[in-house]
Structure formats: structure tokens, C-alpha cells
């Protein structure tokens, strides 16, 4: 039993030892400098959570400090909007220009006392958002909710506004399909001969338009509509119903007419795509997206009864070039030929990989396909946006994912993409994606929409935060010079949002129109380094500027010190512990145990350190603790060798013989008598290992193998590299200087400890 006298004696011995070593340490000015730098970083790391800093990943500067985008419209909608907007383009001899937008919205007549906003189609001026149609409501009233996107097409002259024949196609919940003619000088909603209706008998779920090469509306032009009762209608330009097809007993998706006008494709909610001839409605084929051999979560593969099959369909088919594209709610993408045969190498579809070991099983949006069909973009409710190459094959090792843009790393964590991205391959060359952001709360009323304009590599070139949540895709229009085939105006990206009530139900929202190209302002220089006329528009101070996404560099720098110290100390302690254990056992036991452990140590020492780190980090899930583990298991070999040498000397000392004679076990001798004597040597090596671990973490993060959910100094340098911002000194230099200083501090401490542990190194 340990007595109080023994405790006091131990305390006095420890104090005397500390005082002696401290007096030796104080004589080393270099060591004091290293200690001062280390203490400064420890204090910063400890105090950083209480400094009121901005979140290093989730906080973004206001839009006006990130990108200069001109706003055209910011207007309250007339009721609930759950579909994309449409635009009217006015042709002329030299150019085409957008003059009005169409928004489907409204509320039931029972709500007329509170909001004058009946169900219908609303036309708004592209200039200021004012009513383009006169009348008390300013709408073409439908008496029931519009349930499809509004498809718009000019069937008349392409160079003369007077010869324009502009038509609008949409369907309603009551089963009415509308074809409207909106004339150039129309001041009121269409009526009379400008309105054609078809009674389809069930809620309309989707519409599509095909226009032939002739610049007049004729029988070769086609309209397609699908319903929730499983019916598909094909109507020609003479307003004759060519075919009425009972496709399925399930709800149908939006139809897609092929680029030749010869086929129409439609999907059903039970996961089947159908193809029909548009001439007479005869069936060409069908393709079942459900694969019973694939192990869906919660299912028993191959044992699913027909009436128990899962709903593996989430979008409508898309036609581009000669292929058909589809996505499902289990994270798979399909590419099919015109007769619905899987493209060679695409049998069973492609299951999108989030990482090397994890599949994205989220509900995918409809694909947005490039004009040549070689690439598509699809969003997931997991928050990821993917750009896929359709020319690659599923059955090869080649990755089809050319871009993985994770919106959960660009804002607060709970984001989802529920509307199809827009692949603007004509004007801005950007991919526009709209994601719902829950604002990190469970209350739907504060949800908002984030829109990103991405280049082909996933770099953000355009960004806006909008109030409300979008249910429809962004659309892009621009002004175009016909004679020179050049863009003469500024393109517009249009999107409509709806607010949500406390139960998550949509309420009237807003329609937005913004220039689809903008000038990236970020990364911002430090506020003190720019004149007053160049200060951030929001008035927010950025002492060390921002990165390319508008995140605060100072916050990243200070909070990054915690990651550096955590990785440094944890990896060093882990590595030294392994080295001490191996060295102790090997040196004390000797014989075959020594031979086996030292040969294994030799293997560790001969393996190239950085390549091994890179391989292990690539195979494991990126996280701070995995990085600590990787660094620890790679770096213990040198310590084990040194500790073994010291143990070989210590075990021959008289005090070890005395312990052995008194009956002490080998374990007690190793850990009670030898280990305390090699501890100073272990502490010495640990100081060097801390700086090595910090440098290793920075290296892994710099090459993209760090934890993307944690902002470390190495990750800051990684973002500098990917943003091609090596000239942004306020972003590049601070993390580099901090890495240098903290590694230098531990190196200097190690030099000072070395003189204490090895008296021969002290100056006389």
C-alpha cells in the first residue's frame, strides 16, 4: 500500500528533477524560442472555439462579396409554384431576345378571400417582373393546379417577330391539356381561337413538344402528354389525337419525343421505360429498370415477388442524339439505344460511386444531357452532383464519374438536389444546379435554395442563395445574333421558388432572373490591404481575406491549429507507443523474439514512407483519426530500433539484476524498471515525430487525401491549388507559414531536449 510519505517523497523527487532539467533547458535560447512558439499555438488552439470565429467550412461570405451577378427579377409569385418557368423568345432579322416569362401557380378559389391568386399560367415581363397580361388576375385561369412543366415553342418564322407563332403546352390536375397561342402584341391572356384543350380524363403528369424543320405548325409537329392513370397521348400539329395508349396502370412520367420525332419514350412509377412509334402508337419495346439480382438495401435479391417490387424510378427519360437516358432512386444511371436496348457495357446500369468503397444510393434527378450525348449531369438527394461520361463502359475499370460536386461541403450540412441540373452547353458553358438547404434546422420555414454554376471540373464560377425552395430546374436563356451566330446580350438563369410552412407544404414564393455569367470577386484580399472603394460590398471585415468560395481565411487558420496539434500529438504518441513496446520486448527478450520483431521493423524502415502513406490514405475513408492511425503505423520503425539499443544496455545494469533476483517478473522489469529510464529518450523522439506528423497530414491533405469535412492547413493549401489561386498571397502564405513555424518549434524543442538527454552535446 502506498503511504502518504511515499507520495510526498515521489513529489519531491519529481520537483527536483523538473527543476534541474528546467535549469538546463533555460540555458538553451533556441529551445526557449521553440517552447514559446509551441505555447502560442496551443493557446490559440484552446481559445479558438471561444473567439466567435466563422465556421471554416459552412460559413460563406454574402453573395455580393463572392460573385458579381446582376439581378433582373426578384418578384413574388402568384401562388404555389412546383414547376420550372418558361420563356418567350422574340425573333428578329438579327437577333432573338426574351421578353416574358411564364410561371404556373395559383391557389384554389377557397383562398381567394386572402390571396387573389387563382390557379393558372402567369406571364411576367422579363424587364421588371410586371404583369405581361392585363386583367384582374393577370393569368390564364385553369381552375385547377398546373401539374406539368410549361413547354414553349415558336412554330413560326425564326427571323421575323411578325411571323412568330408562339405556343405553350401544359396540363392540369383536372385532366385538361392546354395548347395556348400567345401573340406578339397580346396584352391579355389567350382566349377563343388561341386556346385549344384536350380532356384526358386524369391528372396530367408530363408533356413534351417536337418541332419539325418546317417553320409553320403542321401535322408533322407533335405534342405528347402522359397521365397519372397510365395513359399516353400523341397529338399532331393539326390538333388531331394520333394515338391514345394505355401504357400501364401506374403513374407515368414526363414523356420524351426523340430528336427525329419518330419515337416517344415514357416511364412508369414501377420502374419500366416504354417506347412507341409516334406515327400510330405501336409499341417498340420496353426496358425494366429493376434488377432483381442487385442487392437493394432491405431487399432479398432474386426473391422479390411481383406485387412486392420496389419503386426504383425517380425521373423521366431524356433523349439526346440517338440514345435514351434514365436514372433511378437507388443511385443508378442507364443509357439505352433507341429501341431500349442497353448500350454495350451498360447492362444493368451504372451504380454511382461516392468513394472507392461507398455507393450513392440516393434518389437521382433526371439527367441533363449534353447535345452530343457524350456526357450527362445528374443530381442526388444525398447532396452530390455528378458529371458522367457516357462513352465509357460500366464493365471496365475506367471511372465514368468525371466530376463529383458535394454540396454538403459547400454550405450547411443537410443539402439535397431534387431538381434536374441544367447543362448550359450554349452560352455560359456552365452546369447550373439548384439544391435545397435546410439551414441546419428541422424547421422547413427557413429552408432556402442554393444555385451553383459549375465548370466541367466542378469549380464554382457562379453562386446565388435564394429565399424559398425550388421544385423545378433552373433554365437559361440568352440574346443571340442570328447573322453572326454570336451572343449579343447577357444570358439569364431563371428559377422559381416556393416558401414552406411549418409542415413542409409549399406556399407562394418568388421568381428570380439573374445574369448567368458573372465576375468572381472571391478570393477577397484582406480588408486592410484594399482601398475604401474596393471594400467588400456587404461591409463585413475579412482580416486575412477569403478563399475562392467566400470562406474566412482567418477562421480557417486559427481553427486549423487545433487539427495540426491534434494530429501531431496523437500520431506522435501512437507511433512512439508502438516503437517503445516493440523496442522493449525485442531488446529485453532477445533470441527469436528479437529476430522476428527486428526483421519486421526492417520491413517498415525500408518501405517508402510517403508513397505508403498515400496508398493507405487512398484506401481508407478520409478522416482525421484515420490519418492519425496511418501516420502512426508507418513511423514507429526508427524509434523501435533506438529503444531496443537502449534496452540492450539497460538490462545489463546492476539494478536490473537486483530486480531479477528479488523475483520481479519480466513484464514488471520491462515496464517498472526499464521503461522509466527510456522515457526521456522517447519524449525526445516524440518532439521530432510531432513535426513529422503535422507535415505528413499537410502533405496528404494537399494532394486531396485529407478529411474534406475538416479544415486543416494542408486542406487550405489543397483548395488554393484547385482554385488556381497561387498568386493569392493572403490565402497561400498563412497556412504555409503556420506549418513552418509549428514544425520549427518542435524541432527546436527536440534539439534542446537532446542536450538534456545527451550531456555530451551540452556546451561547456
PEDA-V921068 format. One record per residue. N is the residue number from 1. D_FIRST is the distance of its C-alpha to the first C-alpha in Angstrom with 2 decimals. Layout:
n d_first
N D_FIRST
N D_FIRST
This chain:
n d_first
1 0.00
2 3.78
3 6.28
4 9.80
5 11.32
6 9.80
7 10.97
8 14.25
9 14.71
10 14.40
11 16.82
12 19.17
13 19.28
14 20.08
15 22.68
16 24.27
17 24.51
18 26.02
19 28.42
20 29.54
21 30.20
22 31.88
23 34.18
24 35.14
25 35.67
26 37.89
27 40.26
28 41.10
29 43.57
30 43.85
31 40.14
32 40.37
33 43.28
34 41.39
35 38.41
36 40.89
37 42.60
38 39.38
39 38.18
40 41.66
41 41.55
42 38.07
43 39.37
44 42.51
45 40.63
46 38.37
47 41.36
48 43.93
49 43.27
50 44.03
51 47.19
52 49.55
53 50.47
54 52.78
55 51.39
56 51.69
57 53.22
58 54.52
59 56.24
60 59.78
61 62.24
62 65.24
63 68.02
64 70.27
65 67.76
66 67.43
67 70.92
68 74.34
69 75.94
70 79.09
71 79.09
72 82.34
73 81.55
74 78.97
75 80.74
76 79.68
77 80.72
78 83.09
79 80.73
80 78.13
81 78.29
82 76.56
83 78.60
84 79.41
85 82.20
86 85.47
87 87.83
88 91.58
89 92.72
90 96.17
91 98.06
92 100.65
93 102.70
94 100.04
95 96.71
96 94.77
97 92.78
98 90.66
99 92.21
100 90.36
101 87.27
102 87.14
103 84.26
104 84.08
105 82.67
106 83.55
107 82.59
108 84.26
109 87.19
110 85.15
111 83.28
112 86.49
113 86.22
114 83.09
115 83.57
116 86.99
117 85.80
118 87.42
119 86.51
120 88.30
121 88.51
122 88.29
123 89.85
124 88.54
125 90.02
126 88.03
127 88.93
128 87.41
129 86.31
130 89.20
131 91.08
132 93.27
133 95.02
134 96.68
135 96.67
136 94.70
137 91.64
138 92.33
139 91.47
140 93.10
141 92.03
142 90.93
143 90.01
144 86.91
145 83.93
146 84.48
147 82.10
148 82.79
149 82.71
150 86.00
151 87.81
152 90.42
153 93.19
154 96.39
155 99.08
156 101.80
157 102.72
158 99.92
159 101.70
160 103.63
161 102.15
162 105.40
163 105.09
164 101.49
165 100.84
166 97.29
167 95.79
168 92.59
169 91.16
170 88.53
171 87.89
172 86.73
173 84.80
174 88.05
175 89.17
176 91.68
177 91.97
178 93.51
179 95.49
180 96.42
181 98.76
182 97.83
183 100.75
184 100.60
185 101.98
186 100.60
187 99.61
188 98.91
189 96.87
190 98.76
191 101.15
192 104.18
193 104.95
194 101.83
195 99.66
196 99.42
197 97.25
198 96.29
199 94.97
200 92.28
201 91.27
202 87.49
203 85.07
204 85.55
205 82.37
206 83.63
207 86.69
208 87.83
209 90.97
210 92.84
211 95.68
212 98.21
213 99.92
214 102.85
215 102.64
216 103.82
217 102.31
218 103.74
219 103.16
220 101.00
221 98.40
222 95.74
223 93.42
224 90.70
225 88.78
226 86.21
227 85.20
228 82.34
229 84.49
230 84.48
231 87.97
232 89.03
233 92.22
234 94.18
235 96.78
236 99.18
237 100.62
238 103.65
239 101.32
240 101.96
241 99.14
242 99.24
243 96.65
244 94.53
245 91.78
246 89.46
247 86.60
248 83.82
249 82.72
250 79.76
251 79.75
252 81.05
253 79.72
254 81.85
255 84.52
256 85.11
257 88.60
258 88.77
259 90.15
260 93.39
261 93.80
262 94.24
263 90.98
264 88.79
265 85.17
266 83.09
267 79.73
268 78.74
269 75.54
270 74.74
271 74.42
272 77.86
273 80.13
274 83.89
275 86.80
276 90.42
277 93.73
278 94.88
279 98.53
280 98.50
281 94.90
282 94.61
283 91.13
284 90.07
285 86.67
286 83.19
287 79.64
288 76.61
289 73.56
290 71.29
291 69.79
292 68.50
293 66.81
294 64.57
295 61.22
296 61.38
297 58.19
298 58.22
299 61.21
300 61.69
301 63.86
302 67.15
303 66.70
304 67.92
305 70.87
306 73.77
307 73.30
308 69.56
309 69.86
310 67.91
311 69.69
312 69.22
313 71.75
314 71.17
315 74.03
316 77.70
317 79.17
318 80.28
319 83.26
320 83.60
321 85.86
322 86.35
323 82.94
324 81.17
325 77.56
326 75.19
327 71.53
328 69.44
329 66.51
330 64.16
331 64.28
332 67.19
333 70.38
334 73.61
335 76.63
336 79.76
337 83.31
338 86.32
339 86.61
340 82.89
341 81.92
342 78.53
343 79.01
344 78.37
345 74.63
346 73.85
347 73.91
348 71.32
349 70.75
350 68.08
351 64.55
352 63.37
353 60.13
354 57.89
355 55.62
356 55.62
357 53.60
358 54.59
359 57.98
360 59.45
361 60.26
362 61.56
363 64.95
364 67.26
365 70.21
366 73.70
367 74.09
368 76.00
369 77.96
370 79.50
371 83.29
372 83.35
373 80.77
374 78.54
375 75.62
376 74.26
377 71.69
378 69.75
379 67.11
380 64.26
381 62.61
382 59.32
383 60.52
384 61.59
385 65.09
386 66.26
387 69.23
388 70.18
389 72.66
390 74.98
391 76.41
392 73.19
393 72.60
394 69.85
395 69.82
396 68.96
397 65.79
398 67.37
399 65.74
400 68.19
401 66.00
402 67.39
403 65.68
404 62.66
405 62.53
406 59.46
407 60.26
408 56.69
409 55.79
410 58.69
411 57.99
412 55.71
413 54.18
414 56.26
415 59.67
416 62.16
417 65.58
418 67.95
419 71.29
420 72.83
421 72.63
422 75.92
423 76.81
424 79.17
425 80.69
426 83.86
427 83.12
428 79.63
429 78.31
430 75.14
431 73.28
432 72.90
433 70.10
434 69.28
435 65.84
436 64.61
437 61.62
438 59.72
439 58.53
440 54.94
441 55.60
442 56.45
443 59.59
444 62.74
445 64.71
446 63.13
447 63.49
448 65.56
449 67.19
450 66.43
451 69.19
452 68.65
453 71.32
454 69.88
455 71.45
456 71.37
457 67.94
458 66.29
459 66.41
460 67.09
461 70.48
462 71.18
463 69.06
464 69.69
465 67.70
466 69.95
467 69.61
468 69.63
469 69.07
470 71.61
471 72.78
472 75.33
473 75.34
474 76.21
475 79.77
476 81.28
477 84.91
478 86.68
479 90.10
480 91.88
481 95.01
482 97.06
483 99.45
484 96.89
485 94.03
486 91.76
487 89.49
488 91.12
489 88.78
490 85.16
491 83.70
492 82.16
493 79.13
494 79.54
495 76.95
496 76.86
497 73.81
498 73.26
499 70.83
500 68.57
501 68.10
502 64.82
503 65.40
504 66.11
505 69.87
506 72.15
507 74.13
508 76.79
509 75.47
510 76.98
511 79.00
512 78.10
513 80.09
514 78.76
515 79.98
516 78.46
517 78.07
518 76.35
519 75.14
520 71.43
521 70.22
522 66.57
523 64.75
524 65.27
525 64.92
526 62.69
527 64.44
528 64.70
529 66.40
530 69.43
531 72.37
532 72.75
533 75.30
534 72.82
535 69.92
536 68.45
537 70.78
538 68.02
539 67.11
540 63.44
541 61.85
542 60.33
543 58.79
544 58.25
545 60.88
546 60.53
547 60.49
548 63.39
549 62.21
550 61.92
551 58.13
552 56.72
553 55.62
554 53.51
555 51.42
556 51.02
557 50.05
558 47.39
559 45.85
560 46.05
561 43.51
562 40.81
563 41.82
564 41.94
565 38.44
566 37.02
567 38.68
568 37.90
569 34.15
570 33.60
571 35.77
572 34.33
573 30.67
574 31.79
575 33.85
576 31.33
577 28.63
578 31.09
579 32.16
580 28.67
581 27.83
582 31.21
583 31.10
584 27.66
585 28.58
586 32.11
587 31.33
588 28.56
589 30.16
590 33.74
591 36.61
592 37.94
593 34.98
594 35.74
595 39.45
596 39.16
597 36.80
598 38.86
599 42.14
600 40.91
601 39.82
602 43.29
603 44.85
604 42.94
605 43.97
606 47.61
607 48.02
608 49.76
609 47.22
610 49.40
611 51.59
612 48.58
613 47.11
614 50.50
615 50.84
616 47.42
617 47.90
618 51.35
619 50.10
620 47.23
621 47.58
622 47.60
623 44.50
624 42.06
625 39.14
626 41.34
627 42.32
628 38.67
629 38.13
630 41.33
631 40.61
632 37.07
633 38.17
634 41.07
635 39.47
636 36.46
637 38.47
638 38.69
639 34.99
640 34.23
641 36.67
642 35.28
643 31.61
644 32.70
645 34.51
646 31.55
647 29.26
648 31.98
649 31.71
650 27.95
651 27.36
652 29.59
653 27.64
654 26.18
655 22.54
656 22.90
657 24.46
658 21.62
659 19.10
660 21.63
661 22.07
662 18.44
663 18.77
664 17.39
665 19.27
666 21.94
667 20.30
668 17.09
669 19.47
670 21.60
671 19.21
672 16.38
673 18.76
674 22.27
675 22.10
676 20.83
677 23.74
678 26.29
679 25.21
680 27.65
681 30.38
682 29.62
683 29.80
684 33.06
685 34.56
686 33.39
687 35.53
688 38.52
689 37.74
690 37.68
691 41.27
692 42.25
693 40.94
694 42.82
695 45.95
696 45.62
697 45.33
698 48.30
699 50.27
700 49.66
701 50.55
702 53.58
703 55.06
704 54.46
705 51.36
706 48.97
707 48.06
708 51.27
709 49.46
710 47.41
711 49.14
712 47.61
713 49.35
714 50.38
715 51.86
716 53.80
717 55.35
718 56.13
719 58.06
720 59.87
721 61.01
722 62.19
723 64.03
724 65.82
725 64.82
726 63.92
727 66.15
728 64.12
729 62.19
730 60.33
731 58.89
732 58.48
733 57.14
734 54.22
735 52.01
736 52.98
737 52.17
738 48.79
739 47.85
740 48.96
741 47.10
742 43.73
743 43.91
744 45.04
745 42.14
746 39.54
747 41.67
748 41.79
749 38.04
750 37.66
751 40.05
752 38.12
753 34.75
754 36.58
755 37.53
756 33.95
757 32.64
758 35.78
759 36.61
760 40.00
761 41.16
762 40.77
763 43.98
764 44.49
